[in-house]
Amino acid sequence: MTKKISNKFIESNLQEFAENNGLESLPEFKQFEHLSNYLTISKYHPEAFDSVEVFESVDMDAGSNFGIDGGAILVNGNLLLNESDLSLYSKSKKLELVLIFNQSKTSANFDSGDIAKLGTAVQNFFEENPKIPLSQELIELKNLYNRVLEPDYIRMIDRKRFPRLEMNFITTSRHQADETTRAVSQQMIKNLKTANEDLASVDFNLLGSDYINDTYEDLTNRYTVKIKFDRRIELDSIKDVFGSYIGYLDFSNFLELVTDQNQEIRNNIFYENVRDFQGVDNKVNTEINETLTSDELRDKFILLNNGITVVTKQLTPLQNNEYELGEFQIVNGCQTSNMLYLNREKKSIQNGLFIPIKLIHTQDNEVISKIVKATNRQTPVPDEAFVALDKYHQNLQKFYELTSRELNEKIYYERRSREYQNSDNNIQKYKIVNVHKQIRAFTAIFLNEPHTVASNHPYN
């Protein structure tokens, strides 16, 4: 029998999550499975769940499945839903492949039997002839995985670091897993590594209430970050800007800004950056890496790098030159931030490295749009990436607002990403239409080519 969630914080977040995504009619345990999939997948691809259909696509539990509630394949940080998605990477130089399998329990404990069941089910998934029958959803996921491993794609996989397997056992427990359950998960890792030499790494995460609540707050951008910003110059008064600063952070303060409570990089803070992380082999990133790893160049990083631009809607001065930021985005500096994060373990970087930073406090969306456009003009970015900033889209947003008055339910055009996320109107996510959804809808209906847009790729 499925237990009702007793954790009030999880219960509140789950209710909000279900309402925002049109899932409120589902039973609580099913909502929790969807929430678990949302949390574990969105940390790689923050905009993956842009429709209810995506929740259904990663749901592996239609009632006849063994041990696995959710499953997903990510390529270069993007959710892979079908072969049409995969074709987008046919000309890529390198593929980063991650597999995620989830088991979710509303009960407030880590059960070693259920943990072993997840490990066994995942191992069965990789068998050439699975002894435990796979659900139709798992069969489709397995076919897609096998397709990625065919010669035309497997040659592009970075075999030293990928494919990477991540298993997540998620409960509402307030406590850490005990020694026995941790030992069971470690044995599952050992078994999978032995049986699947193709896997570059295997992780088995035992996740409780702190992970659920903290990650949900993180993904909904309701967290705050404190940084010590004592090396700064405050600029003169600027119209529609509450405050702006130019300065630099030491490495430890920079990490506070870009990593979450699990010391993983906050991918969602780069969504306004126009261009996603381009990988370690990108020419610019190779040069950044050379600077960070060179004894002769490392101390000159602050001179050689343009730094990062942070726009925040909440900025509170604290004591001792500390500032608290909320609802912030790194609108320029995605490549720099990721390369610094990847080199975070090097002791030579942890001390004496300074990162240039421009910090802007404003709540004016037009100002933010101009900053995004201006800062990203410094490197070659196609004009199409700025389309949502044009006057046409401002008028289209107004058109949505006026036309929606005649509908049973209002819909909203989100011209700028996450524009309505923390609005006072508490708008449900499924009522929000962005530019990517519009392109897909137009192509599918008016051009009669739905097969070409069955993709979750951010530029499709």
C-alpha positions in Angstrom: 0.0 0.0 0.0 1.4 3.4 -0.9 1.9 5.7 2.1 0.7 9.3 2.2 3.5 11.9 2.4 3.8 13.2 5.9 6.5 15.8 5.3 4.7 19.2 5.1 7.4 20.9 3.1 7.4 18.2 0.5 3.6 18.1 0.5 3.5 21.9 -0.2 6.1 21.8 -2.9 4.4 18.7 -4.5 1.0 20.5 -4.5 2.5 23.6 -6.2 4.5 21.4 -8.7 1.4 19.4 -9.7 -0.7 22.6 -10.1 1.9 24.4 -12.2 2.3 21.4 -14.6 -1.3 20.3 -14.9 -0.8 17.1 -12.9 -3.2 17.8 -10.0 -5.7 15.1 -11.1 -3.1 12.3 -10.6 -2.8 10.4 -7.3 -0.2 11.6 -4.9 2.3 8.8 -5.5 2.2 9.4 -9.2 2.8 13.1 -8.7 5.7 12.3 -6.6 7.2 10.1 -9.3 6.9 12.9 -11.8 8.4 15.4 -9.3 11.4 13.0 -8.7 12.0 12.7 -12.5 11.7 16.5 -12.8 14.3 17.1 -10.1 16.9 14.6 -11.3 16.6 15.4 -15.0 16.3 19.2 -14.8 19.6 19.5 -13.0 21.1 18.6 -16.4 18.5 20.3 -18.7 16.6 23.0 -16.8 14.1 23.5 -19.6 13.5 19.8 -20.4 9.9 19.7 -18.9 8.3 22.3 -21.2 5.1 20.2 -21.6 3.0 17.5 -19.9 4.1 15.1 -22.7 7.7 15.2 -21.5 6.6 13.9 -18.1 4.8 11.0 -19.8 7.9 10.3 -22.0 10.2 9.7 -19.0 7.6 7.8 -17.0 8.6 4.1 -17.1 5.9 2.9 -14.7 2.6 2.3 -16.4 1.7 -0.3 -13.7 3.5 -3.4 -15.0 7.1 -2.3 -14.5 9.7 -3.9 -12.1 11.8 -1.6 -10.0 12.1 1.5 -12.2 9.7 4.5 -12.1 11.6 6.9 -14.4 14.2 6.7 -17.1 15.9 9.1 -19.4 18.9 9.5 -21.8 20.7 12.8 -22.0 23.0 13.8 -24.8 25.2 16.8 -24.4 23.0 17.9 -21.5 19.7 17.7 -23.5 16.9 15.2 -23.0 16.7 12.6 -25.8 13.2 11.5 -26.5 13.4 9.8 -29.9 15.6 9.2 -32.9 14.6 12.6 -34.4 16.4 14.2 -31.4 19.4 12.1 -32.0 19.8 13.2 -35.6 20.5 16.7 -34.3 23.9 15.4 -33.1 24.9 13.7 -36.4 27.5 16.3 -37.1 28.7 16.8 -33.5 32.4 16.3 -32.7 31.8 14.8 -29.3 28.8 13.3 -27.4 28.4 13.2 -23.6 25.9 10.4 -22.8 24.1 10.1 -19.4 21.5 7.6 -18.4 19.2 8.2 -15.5 17.0 5.7 -13.7 14.7 6.6 -10.8 12.8 4.7 -8.1 10.5 6.9 -6.0 8.8 6.1 -2.7 6.5 8.3 -0.7 7.4 6.4 2.5 9.8 8.1 4.9 12.6 5.5 5.0 15.3 3.9 2.8 14.4 0.2 2.3 17.4 -2.0 1.4 15.1 -4.4 -0.5 13.7 -1.6 -2.7 17.2 -0.3 -3.3 18.4 -3.7 -4.4 15.3 -4.0 -6.6 16.3 -0.8 -8.5 19.8 -2.0 -9.0 18.6 -5.4 -10.2 16.1 -3.8 -12.6 18.7 -1.5 -14.1 21.2 -4.4 -14.6 18.4 -6.3 -16.2 17.8 -3.3 -18.6 21.4 -3.7 -19.9 21.1 -7.5 -20.5 21.1 -8.5 -24.2 18.2 -10.9 -23.3 16.5 -9.5 -20.2 15.3 -12.2 -17.8 12.7 -9.9 -16.3 10.3 -8.7 -18.9 10.7 -5.0 -19.8 7.7 -2.6 -20.0 7.0 -1.1 -23.4 8.4 2.2 -22.1 11.7 0.5 -21.1 11.9 -1.3 -24.4 11.6 2.0 -26.3 14.3 3.5 -24.0 16.6 0.5 -24.6 16.2 0.7 -28.4 17.1 4.4 -28.2 20.2 3.7 -26.1 21.3 0.9 -28.5 20.9 3.4 -31.3 23.3 5.8 -29.6 25.8 3.0 -29.4 25.8 2.2 -33.1 29.0 3.1 -35.0 27.8 6.4 -36.5 27.3 7.8 -33.0 29.5 5.8 -30.6 32.6 7.1 -32.3 31.8 10.6 -31.0 31.3 9.5 -27.3 34.0 10.6 -24.9 34.8 7.1 -23.7 36.9 8.2 -20.7 34.0 9.9 -19.1 30.8 8.6 -20.8 28.4 6.8 -20.9 27.6 7.7 -17.3 24.9 5.9 -15.4 23.0 7.5 -12.5 20.6 5.7 -10.3 18.4 7.7 -7.9 16.4 6.1 -5.0 14.2 8.9 -3.7 12.1 8.9 -0.5 10.6 11.5 1.8 13.0 10.5 4.7 14.4 13.3 6.8 17.3 11.1 7.8 20.4 9.9 6.0 20.5 6.3 4.7 22.0 3.9 7.2 25.1 1.7 6.8 23.2 -1.3 5.5 21.4 0.5 2.8 24.5 2.3 1.7 26.3 -1.0 1.5 23.5 -2.4 -0.7 23.8 0.6 -3.1 27.6 0.1 -3.3 27.1 -3.5 -4.1 24.7 -2.6 -6.9 27.4 -0.2 -8.3 30.0 -3.0 -8.2 27.7 -5.4 -10.0 26.8 -3.0 -12.7 30.4 -2.0 -13.3 31.4 -5.6 -13.6 28.6 -6.5 -16.0 28.8 -3.4 -18.2 32.2 -2.5 -19.3 30.8 0.1 -21.7 29.9 2.3 -18.7 32.5 4.9 -17.8 31.0 5.5 -14.4 28.1 4.4 -12.2 26.5 6.4 -9.4 23.8 5.3 -7.0 22.2 8.2 -5.0 20.1 7.8 -1.9 18.0 11.0 -1.8 15.8 12.2 1.0 13.6 15.2 1.9 16.5 17.7 2.0 17.4 16.9 -1.6 13.8 17.2 -2.7 13.1 20.5 -1.0 16.4 22.1 -1.7 16.5 21.1 -5.4 13.0 22.2 -6.0 13.7 25.6 -4.5 16.9 25.7 -6.7 15.0 24.9 -9.9 12.3 27.3 -9.2 15.0 30.0 -8.6 13.8 30.8 -5.1 17.1 30.2 -3.5 19.4 33.0 -2.2 23.2 33.0 -2.3 25.6 35.0 -0.1 28.9 36.2 -1.5 31.7 38.4 0.0 32.2 41.2 -2.5 34.7 43.5 -0.9 36.8 44.1 -4.1 34.3 46.3 -6.0 33.5 49.7 -7.4 29.9 51.0 -7.2 28.9 52.8 -10.4 26.9 56.1 -10.4 23.2 56.1 -10.5 21.7 54.5 -13.7 18.0 54.8 -14.7 15.9 51.7 -13.9 18.9 50.1 -12.1 18.9 49.9 -8.3 22.7 49.3 -8.2 25.6 48.2 -10.3 29.2 47.1 -9.4 32.4 46.2 -11.1 35.0 44.1 -9.3 36.3 40.6 -8.8 35.6 37.6 -6.6 38.0 35.1 -5.2 37.5 31.5 -6.3 35.6 30.3 -3.2 33.0 33.1 -3.5 32.6 32.3 -7.1 31.8 28.7 -6.4 29.2 29.8 -3.9 27.5 31.7 -6.7 27.5 28.9 -9.3 27.0 25.7 -7.3 24.1 24.3 -5.4 23.8 22.5 -2.0 25.2 19.3 -3.6 28.2 21.2 -5.0 26.9 20.7 -8.5 26.8 23.5 -11.0 23.5 25.4 -11.3 22.7 25.0 -15.0 19.5 27.0 -14.7 21.4 30.3 -14.0 22.9 30.2 -17.5 19.6 30.1 -19.4 19.8 33.8 -20.3 23.3 33.3 -21.6 22.0 32.6 -25.2 24.7 30.0 -25.8 25.0 26.8 -23.7 28.4 25.4 -22.5 30.3 24.4 -25.7 32.4 21.7 -24.1 36.1 21.4 -23.1 37.3 21.0 -26.7 35.8 24.3 -27.8 38.7 26.7 -28.9 37.9 29.4 -26.4 37.4 26.9 -23.6 40.7 25.2 -24.4 42.4 28.5 -24.0 40.7 29.1 -20.7 41.8 25.7 -19.5 45.4 26.4 -20.6 45.4 29.6 -18.6 44.0 27.8 -15.5 46.5 25.0 -15.6 49.6 27.0 -16.5 51.8 28.2 -13.6 52.9 31.1 -15.7 49.5 32.3 -16.8 47.2 31.4 -13.8 47.8 34.6 -11.9 47.0 36.6 -15.1 43.5 35.0 -15.4 41.9 38.3 -14.2 43.7 40.1 -17.1 43.0 37.6 -19.8 39.4 36.8 -19.1 36.4 39.1 -19.7 34.7 37.6 -16.6 31.1 37.1 -15.9 28.0 39.4 -15.9 25.4 38.7 -13.2 21.9 40.3 -13.3 20.0 39.9 -10.1 16.4 41.0 -9.2 17.1 40.8 -5.5 20.3 42.2 -3.9 20.6 42.8 -0.1 23.7 44.3 1.4 24.8 42.5 4.6 27.6 43.1 7.1 31.3 42.9 6.3 30.9 43.5 2.6 28.6 40.5 2.1 25.7 40.6 -0.3 22.7 38.2 -0.6 21.5 37.6 -4.2 18.1 36.2 -5.3 16.5 35.5 -8.7 19.8 36.0 -10.5 21.2 34.9 -13.9 24.7 34.8 -15.3 23.9 36.4 -18.7 27.4 36.3 -20.0 30.2 34.0 -18.8 28.8 30.5 -19.2 32.0 29.2 -20.8 34.2 30.7 -18.1 32.0 29.5 -15.3 31.9 25.9 -16.5 35.6 25.7 -17.1 36.3 27.1 -13.6 33.9 24.6 -12.2 35.5 21.7 -14.0 38.9 22.7 -12.6 37.6 23.3 -9.0 39.5 20.4 -7.5 42.9 21.8 -8.4 44.6 23.3 -5.3 46.5 25.8 -7.4 43.2 27.4 -8.4 41.6 27.3 -5.0 44.0 30.0 -3.7 45.0 33.2 -5.5 42.6 33.1 -8.4 40.4 36.1 -9.0 37.4 36.2 -11.4 36.2 39.6 -12.9 32.6 40.2 -12.3 29.9 42.8 -13.2 27.0 42.7 -10.9 23.7 44.5 -11.9 20.7 44.8 -9.7 17.5 45.6 -11.7 14.0 44.3 -12.0 13.3 46.0 -15.4 12.9 43.4 -18.1 13.8 45.7 -20.9 17.0 46.6 -19.2 17.8 42.9 -18.7 17.1 42.2 -22.4 19.5 45.0 -23.5 22.2 43.7 -21.2 21.8 40.1 -22.5 22.0 41.3 -26.1 25.0 43.7 -25.5 27.1 41.3 -23.5 26.6 38.4 -25.9 27.5 40.6 -28.9 31.1 40.4 -27.9 31.4 36.9 -29.3 29.8 35.6 -32.6 26.2 34.6 -31.8 23.6 34.3 -34.6 20.9 37.0 -34.7 18.2 34.3 -34.3 19.3 33.8 -30.7 18.1 37.4 -29.9 14.7 37.1 -31.7 12.6 37.2 -28.5 14.1 40.6 -27.7 12.6 42.3 -30.8 9.7 44.7 -30.9 7.6 42.1 -32.8 7.7 39.8 -29.8 6.8 42.6 -27.4 3.7 43.1 -29.5 3.0 39.4 -29.7 3.1 39.2 -25.9 0.5 41.9 -25.7 -1.6 40.1 -28.3 -1.6 36.9 -26.1 -2.7 39.0 -23.2 -5.6 40.6 -25.1 -6.8 37.5 -26.9 -6.7 35.4 -23.8 -9.5 37.5 -22.3 -11.9 35.6 -24.7 -10.7 32.1 -23.7 -11.9 29.9 -20.8 -8.3 29.9 -19.5 -5.7 32.5 -20.0 -2.4 31.6 -21.8 0.8 33.6 -21.6 3.6 34.3 -24.0 6.9 34.2 -22.1 9.0 36.3 -24.4 12.0 36.2 -22.0 12.8 32.9 -20.2 11.3 32.5 -16.7 9.6 35.8 -17.0 6.5 34.5 -15.2 8.2 32.0 -13.0 8.0 33.9 -9.7 5.3 36.4 -10.6 2.7 37.4 -8.1 -0.1 35.9 -10.3 1.0 32.4 -9.6 0.7 31.3 -13.2 0.7 27.5 -13.8 3.6 26.4 -16.0 1.4 24.6 -18.6 -0.3 27.9 -19.4 2.9 29.5 -20.5 4.0 29.4 -24.2 7.6 30.3 -25.1 9.2 30.9 -28.5 10.3 27.3 -28.9 6.8 26.0 -28.4 5.5 28.4 -30.9 8.0 27.3 -33.6 7.2 23.7 -33.0 3.4 24.3 -33.1 3.7 26.3 -36.3 5.9 23.7 -38.0 3.7 20.8 -37.0 0.3 22.4 -37.9 0.8 25.0 -40.6 3.8 23.4 -42.4 2.4 19.9 -41.7 5.7 18.6 -40.6 5.1 17.3 -37.0 7.8 14.6 -37.4 10.5 17.3 -37.7 9.7 18.9 -34.3 9.2 15.9 -32.1 12.3 17.1 -30.2 13.1 18.7 -27.0 16.3 20.3 -28.2 16.5 23.9 -27.0 17.1 25.3 -30.5 14.6 23.2 -32.3 
